[in-house]
Amino acid sequence: RTLGGAAESRATLRAGPLDAFTFFNYEYALISSEENCTCKWSKDAKVGLAGIYIYSGLGKQAARDNPALSSFFNEIDVASRRAGKLVRQILTFSRKPGDEDALAPVQIFHIMAEAVALLRAVSPSTIEIVQHLTPELPPVQGNASQLHQVIMNLGTNALHAIGERVGRLTIRLEAVEVDAALAQTLPDLNPGAYVRLTVSDTGKGMDVTTQQRAFEPFFTTKGPGEGTGLGLSVVHGIVRSHHGAIRLTSKVGHGTTFEIFLPVAVALSAPVPEEVVAAPRGHGERILFVDDEVSIASGFLLALRQLGYAAESETHVLQALARLERDPAAFDLVVSDQTMPGMTGLEFAKRVRELRPDLPVVLASGFSAALTPERLRAAGIREVLAKPFSPDVLALAIRRHLSPTQSD
């Protein structure tokens, strides 16, 4: 009913005398009515894909002496990895704005590319949109929907500022290191690694008085019916909620530039490539794998044992904790899911650290809610693996966090 109503509303809008900007704002508002369905589908899909990842990997191992059969499993593996990328993108854009738990490591490059495509669709041909995007950027800790809104608000403001004149909108995304000197000019920032988003235009620019009031709610230089004056105040609020900072520079007749600094998130495992190097084999290292999905736990248990690890699995996190309480030295590394009944993976990792501070814990998460860098470090998490992932990816992570004498 909700999706059908949205479609009818879109049809009505398209038939009416609305300009492109008004239509886009209404279209954007309809997204929230579809988020719940999308998020539920994505979470179910990632569980199914995890099984495909696991058993296609096991099939390749079983068929290693049969090249023809092995090639079939390779094709399944490649297709499932591509599907996994799509699921991660859908999960990213389905997170609800305004929710504390919606902050998670996100690749802003994908959000930027989507926003630029929408801006191109609503911009007149007299305005050139130039983008400088770097796909290799580190993730930022953020909410994808809110970051998308930031880019769209700044972009549409720039298009309005240029108006009917010939002009240029430039959007740039780059990694920067904020040193002590730069941090002093941006009071909301601490020195460290950031991703900087720059949106600049060749529009009419702002005088000093307008710049001083630009982020005030309801302040606008637009005429009646052309804007609410909330766009830049919303942008400012979102940036601050992301522990970032925004800098405005402008000159009348020469255009305006906004620079947004967003802190780099805790390192996630790299996105799963379509081809992965051969998984490193174990030498009897003791691994505890914890996941409440029986099919995932049993599949990874089998895969790890075939790779030479002395692996055990638990589908109840409290039982896993009880095993470690009985013998904290029973395992060399723990892999835990984040979302489980009874206790989250983050809480489990904290308890593990209390029992044995030197025991490495790798966290698996498909929807990394509230996993801030500070909380991950406090819990002793060594790495976060973005679900779904294959046994090969897990084996590489295990190798990274076992001591050289254990992994060689």
C-alpha positions as CSV (number, residue, x, y, z in Angstrom):
1,R,0.0,0.0,0.0
2,T,2.8,2.4,0.9
3,L,4.8,1.7,-2.2
4,G,1.7,1.9,-4.4
5,G,0.7,5.2,-2.8
6,A,4.2,6.6,-3.5
7,A,4.0,5.6,-7.1
8,E,0.6,7.3,-7.5
9,S,1.9,10.4,-5.8
10,R,4.9,10.5,-8.2
11,A,2.6,10.2,-11.2
12,T,0.5,13.1,-9.9
13,L,3.6,15.2,-9.4
14,R,4.9,14.5,-12.9
15,A,1.6,15.6,-14.4
16,G,1.5,18.8,-12.4
17,P,3.3,22.2,-13.1
18,L,6.2,21.6,-10.7
19,D,9.7,22.6,-11.4
20,A,12.6,20.0,-11.1
21,F,13.7,21.2,-7.7
22,T,10.3,20.9,-6.1
23,F,9.8,17.5,-7.7
24,F,13.2,16.3,-6.4
25,N,12.4,17.5,-2.8
26,Y,9.1,15.6,-2.8
27,E,10.7,12.5,-4.3
28,Y,13.4,12.6,-1.7
29,A,10.8,12.8,1.1
30,L,9.2,9.6,-0.2
31,I,12.3,7.6,0.4
32,S,11.6,7.2,4.2
33,S,8.3,5.4,3.5
34,E,10.2,2.6,1.6
35,E,13.2,2.3,4.0
36,N,11.8,-0.4,6.3
37,C,10.9,-2.8,3.5
38,T,14.3,-2.3,1.9
39,C,16.2,-2.8,5.1
40,K,14.4,-6.0,6.0
41,W,15.0,-7.4,2.5
42,S,18.6,-6.5,2.6
43,K,19.2,-8.2,6.0
44,D,17.5,-11.4,4.8
45,A,19.5,-11.3,1.6
46,K,22.9,-11.0,3.3
47,V,22.2,-14.1,5.4
48,G,21.4,-16.0,2.2
49,L,24.5,-14.7,0.5
50,A,26.7,-15.7,3.4
51,G,25.6,-19.3,2.8
52,I,26.4,-19.0,-0.9
53,Y,29.9,-17.6,-0.1
54,I,30.6,-20.4,2.3
55,Y,29.5,-23.4,0.3
56,S,30.8,-22.1,-3.1
57,G,34.2,-21.9,-1.3
58,L,33.8,-25.4,0.0
59,G,32.8,-26.6,-3.4
60,K,35.9,-25.1,-5.0
61,Q,38.1,-26.9,-2.5
62,A,36.3,-30.2,-3.1
63,A,36.6,-29.7,-6.9
64,R,40.2,-28.6,-7.0
65,D,41.1,-31.7,-9.0
66,N,38.3,-31.2,-11.5
67,P,39.0,-27.9,-13.4
68,A,35.7,-27.9,-15.3
69,L,33.7,-28.3,-12.1
70,S,35.9,-25.8,-10.3
71,S,35.2,-23.2,-12.9
72,F,31.5,-23.4,-12.2
73,F,32.1,-22.7,-8.5
74,N,34.3,-19.8,-9.5
75,E,31.5,-18.2,-11.5
76,I,29.1,-18.7,-8.5
77,D,31.6,-17.0,-6.3
78,V,32.1,-14.0,-8.6
79,A,28.3,-13.5,-9.0
80,S,27.7,-13.7,-5.3
81,R,30.4,-11.1,-4.6
82,R,28.7,-8.7,-7.0
83,A,25.4,-9.4,-5.3
84,G,27.0,-8.7,-2.0
85,K,28.2,-5.3,-3.1
86,L,24.6,-4.5,-4.1
87,V,23.2,-5.6,-0.7
88,R,25.8,-3.5,1.1
89,Q,24.8,-0.4,-0.9
90,I,21.1,-1.0,-0.3
91,L,21.8,-1.4,3.5
92,T,23.8,1.8,3.4
93,F,21.0,3.9,1.9
94,S,18.2,2.3,4.0
95,R,19.5,3.4,7.4
96,K,17.1,5.9,9.1
97,P,18.4,9.4,9.5
98,G,18.2,10.9,13.0
99,D,18.9,7.6,14.7
100,E,22.1,7.4,16.9
101,D,22.5,3.8,15.8
102,A,22.6,4.8,12.1
103,L,26.2,6.0,12.4
104,A,28.4,3.4,10.8
105,P,31.4,3.2,8.5
106,V,30.2,4.2,5.0
107,Q,32.0,4.7,1.7
108,I,31.1,8.3,0.9
109,F,32.4,7.9,-2.7
110,H,29.3,5.8,-3.6
111,I,27.0,8.4,-1.9
112,M,28.7,11.2,-3.8
113,A,28.4,9.4,-7.2
114,E,24.6,8.9,-6.6
115,A,24.1,12.6,-5.6
116,V,26.0,13.9,-8.5
117,A,23.9,11.9,-10.9
118,L,20.7,13.4,-9.4
119,L,22.1,16.9,-9.5
120,R,22.9,16.4,-13.2
121,A,19.3,15.3,-13.8
122,V,17.9,18.6,-12.4
123,S,20.5,21.1,-13.5
124,P,20.1,23.2,-16.7
125,S,22.5,22.6,-19.6
126,T,24.1,26.1,-19.0
127,I,25.6,24.8,-15.7
128,E,28.6,22.4,-16.0
129,I,29.0,20.0,-13.1
130,V,32.7,18.9,-12.5
131,Q,33.5,16.2,-10.1
132,H,36.8,15.0,-8.6
133,L,36.2,11.7,-6.8
134,T,38.7,9.3,-5.5
135,P,37.3,5.7,-5.1
136,E,40.1,4.6,-2.8
137,L,39.1,6.9,0.0
138,P,38.8,5.5,3.5
139,P,35.3,5.1,5.0
140,V,33.8,7.8,7.2
141,Q,31.7,7.3,10.3
142,G,28.3,8.5,9.2
143,N,24.7,8.1,8.2
144,A,24.4,7.6,4.4
145,S,21.0,9.2,4.1
146,Q,22.1,12.3,6.0
147,L,25.3,12.6,4.0
148,H,23.3,12.3,0.8
149,Q,21.1,15.1,2.1
150,V,24.1,17.3,2.8
151,I,25.5,16.9,-0.7
152,M,22.1,17.5,-2.3
153,N,21.4,20.6,-0.2
154,L,24.7,22.2,-1.0
155,G,24.4,21.2,-4.7
156,T,20.9,22.6,-5.1
157,N,21.9,25.8,-3.3
158,A,24.8,26.2,-5.7
159,L,22.6,25.6,-8.7
160,H,20.1,28.3,-7.4
161,A,23.1,30.7,-6.8
162,I,24.2,30.3,-10.4
163,G,20.6,30.6,-11.7
164,E,20.1,31.1,-15.4
165,R,23.7,32.3,-16.0
166,V,26.4,30.1,-17.5
167,G,28.4,28.6,-14.6
168,R,30.1,25.7,-13.0
169,L,29.5,23.6,-9.9
170,T,32.6,21.7,-8.7
171,I,32.4,18.8,-6.2
172,R,35.6,17.4,-4.8
173,L,36.3,14.5,-2.4
174,E,39.7,13.8,-1.0
175,A,41.5,12.5,2.1
176,V,43.3,15.1,4.2
177,E,45.3,15.1,7.4
178,V,44.2,17.9,9.8
179,D,47.3,19.1,11.7
180,A,47.3,21.2,14.9
181,A,47.5,24.5,12.9
182,L,44.4,23.7,10.8
183,A,42.5,22.4,13.8
184,Q,42.9,25.8,15.5
185,T,41.0,27.4,12.6
186,L,38.2,24.8,12.9
187,P,37.2,24.6,16.6
188,D,35.1,21.5,16.2
189,L,38.0,19.4,14.9
190,N,40.8,17.5,16.5
191,P,44.0,16.7,14.6
192,G,43.8,13.5,12.6
193,A,42.6,11.8,9.4
194,Y,39.6,13.2,7.6
195,V,37.8,13.1,4.3
196,R,37.1,16.6,2.9
197,L,34.1,17.3,0.8
198,T,34.3,20.6,-1.2
199,V,31.4,22.1,-3.0
200,S,32.1,25.3,-4.9
201,D,30.1,27.3,-7.5
202,T,30.6,30.3,-9.7
203,G,27.4,31.9,-8.6
204,K,26.6,35.4,-7.2
205,G,28.5,34.8,-3.9
206,M,27.7,36.2,-0.4
207,D,28.7,39.4,1.4
208,V,30.1,39.2,4.9
209,T,26.8,39.8,6.7
210,T,25.1,36.9,4.7
211,Q,28.0,34.6,5.5
212,Q,27.7,35.3,9.2
213,R,24.0,34.3,9.1
214,A,24.1,31.6,6.5
215,F,23.7,28.7,9.0
216,E,20.8,30.3,11.0
217,P,17.5,28.5,10.8
218,F,15.0,30.2,8.5
219,F,17.5,32.7,7.2
220,T,17.3,32.9,3.4
221,T,18.2,35.3,0.6
222,K,15.7,33.7,-1.7
223,G,12.4,35.3,-2.6
224,P,9.0,34.2,-1.2
225,G,8.1,30.6,-2.1
226,E,11.7,29.8,-3.3
227,G,13.1,28.3,-0.1
228,T,12.5,27.8,3.7
229,G,16.0,28.9,4.9
230,L,16.5,25.5,6.5
231,G,18.9,23.9,4.0
232,L,22.2,25.2,5.4
233,S,21.1,24.9,9.0
234,V,20.3,21.3,8.4
235,V,23.7,20.8,6.7
236,H,25.4,22.4,9.7
237,G,23.5,20.2,12.2
238,I,24.3,17.0,10.3
239,V,28.0,17.8,10.0
240,R,28.2,18.5,13.7
241,S,26.4,15.2,14.6
242,H,29.0,13.4,12.5
243,H,31.8,15.0,14.7
244,G,32.9,17.1,11.7
245,A,33.3,20.7,10.7
246,I,32.2,23.0,7.9
247,R,34.0,26.1,6.5
248,L,32.4,28.7,4.3
249,T,34.3,31.1,2.0
250,S,32.6,33.4,-0.4
251,K,33.0,36.7,-2.3
252,V,30.3,38.7,-4.0
253,G,30.5,38.1,-7.8
254,H,33.0,35.3,-7.5
255,G,31.0,32.4,-6.0
256,T,30.9,30.3,-2.9
257,T,32.9,27.3,-1.5
258,F,31.8,25.0,1.3
259,E,34.4,22.6,2.8
260,I,33.2,19.8,5.0
261,F,35.6,17.7,7.1
262,L,34.4,14.2,8.2
263,P,36.5,12.0,10.5
264,V,37.7,8.7,9.0
265,A,36.0,5.7,10.5
266,V,37.7,2.7,12.2
267,A,39.2,0.4,9.6
268,L,36.8,-2.0,8.1
269,S,38.0,-4.9,6.1
270,A,38.4,-3.9,2.5
271,P,35.4,-4.5,0.2
272,V,35.4,-8.0,-1.1
273,P,37.1,-8.1,-4.5
274,E,35.8,-10.3,-7.2
275,E,38.9,-12.4,-7.0
276,V,40.7,-13.1,-3.8
277,V,44.1,-14.6,-3.3
278,A,44.3,-18.2,-2.0
279,A,43.3,-18.4,1.6
280,P,46.3,-19.0,4.0
281,R,46.1,-22.4,5.6
282,G,46.2,-22.8,9.4
283,H,48.4,-25.0,11.5
284,G,46.1,-26.2,14.2
285,E,45.4,-22.7,15.7
286,R,42.3,-22.8,17.9
287,I,39.5,-20.6,16.5
288,L,36.1,-19.9,18.2
289,F,33.4,-18.8,15.7
290,V,30.2,-17.4,17.2
291,D,27.0,-16.7,15.2
292,D,23.4,-17.3,16.0
293,E,22.6,-18.4,12.4
294,V,23.1,-22.1,12.4
295,S,23.8,-22.4,8.7
296,I,26.5,-19.7,8.9
297,A,28.2,-21.1,12.0
298,S,28.2,-24.7,10.7
299,G,29.4,-23.6,7.3
300,F,32.3,-21.5,8.6
301,L,33.2,-24.3,11.0
302,L,33.6,-26.8,8.2
303,A,35.5,-24.3,6.1
304,L,38.0,-23.4,8.8
305,R,38.6,-27.0,9.7
306,Q,39.3,-27.8,6.0
307,L,41.8,-24.9,6.0
308,G,43.7,-26.5,8.9
309,Y,42.4,-24.7,11.9
310,A,41.2,-26.4,15.1
311,A,37.9,-24.5,15.0
312,E,34.8,-24.7,17.2
313,S,31.5,-22.9,16.8
314,E,28.7,-21.7,19.1
315,T,25.3,-20.5,18.1
316,H,24.5,-19.1,21.6
317,V,26.7,-16.2,22.7
318,L,26.2,-16.9,26.4
319,Q,27.4,-20.5,25.9
320,A,30.5,-19.1,24.1
321,L,31.2,-16.8,27.0
322,A,30.8,-19.7,29.5
323,R,33.4,-21.7,27.5
324,L,35.9,-18.9,27.8
325,E,35.1,-18.4,31.5
326,R,35.9,-22.0,32.1
327,D,39.2,-21.8,30.2
328,P,40.3,-18.4,28.9
329,A,43.3,-20.0,27.2
330,A,41.2,-22.4,25.2
331,F,41.4,-20.4,21.9
332,D,43.9,-18.4,20.0
333,L,41.3,-16.1,18.3
334,V,37.6,-15.4,18.4
335,V,35.3,-14.4,15.6
336,S,31.9,-13.0,16.6
337,D,28.8,-11.7,14.9
338,Q,27.6,-8.3,16.1
339,T,23.8,-8.8,16.2
340,M,22.8,-11.8,18.4
341,P,20.0,-12.5,20.9
342,G,21.2,-12.2,24.5
343,M,24.3,-10.1,24.0
344,T,25.8,-8.1,21.1
345,G,29.2,-8.9,19.7
346,L,30.5,-5.7,21.1
347,E,29.4,-6.6,24.6
348,F,30.8,-10.1,24.2
349,A,34.1,-8.7,23.1
350,K,34.3,-6.5,26.3
351,R,33.7,-9.6,28.5
352,V,36.3,-11.5,26.5
353,R,38.8,-8.7,27.1
354,E,38.1,-8.8,30.8
355,L,38.9,-12.5,30.8
356,R,41.9,-12.4,28.6
357,P,43.1,-9.0,27.3
358,D,45.5,-10.5,24.7
359,L,42.9,-12.7,22.9
360,P,42.2,-11.2,19.4
361,V,38.5,-10.7,18.6
362,V,37.3,-10.1,15.0
363,L,33.8,-8.7,14.7
364,A,31.4,-9.5,11.8
365,S,28.7,-7.0,11.0
366,G,26.3,-6.5,8.1
367,F,24.7,-3.5,9.7
368,S,27.3,-1.9,12.0
369,A,25.1,0.1,14.2
370,A,26.8,2.4,16.7
371,L,30.2,0.9,16.1
372,T,32.2,4.0,16.7
373,P,36.0,3.9,16.7
374,E,36.1,4.7,20.4
375,R,33.7,1.8,21.3
376,L,35.6,-0.7,19.1
377,R,38.9,0.2,20.7
378,A,37.4,0.1,24.2
379,A,36.1,-3.5,23.5
380,G,39.5,-4.6,22.1
381,I,38.1,-5.3,18.6
382,R,41.0,-6.0,16.2
383,E,39.0,-5.7,12.9
384,V,35.5,-5.4,11.6
385,L,34.5,-7.7,8.7
386,A,31.7,-6.4,6.5
387,K,29.1,-9.2,6.0
388,P,28.6,-11.1,3.8
389,F,32.2,-12.4,3.4
390,S,33.8,-15.6,2.2
391,P,35.9,-18.2,4.1
392,D,38.9,-16.8,2.2
393,V,38.4,-13.3,3.5
394,L,38.0,-14.7,7.1
395,A,41.2,-16.7,6.7
396,L,43.1,-13.6,5.7
397,A,41.8,-11.7,8.7
398,I,42.7,-14.5,11.0
399,R,46.3,-14.5,9.6
400,R,46.6,-10.8,10.2
401,H,45.8,-11.1,13.9
402,L,47.6,-14.3,14.9
403,S,51.2,-13.9,16.1
404,P,53.9,-14.7,13.5
405,T,54.8,-17.9,15.3
406,Q,51.3,-19.1,15.1
407,S,50.5,-18.1,11.5
408,D,53.7,-19.1,9.8
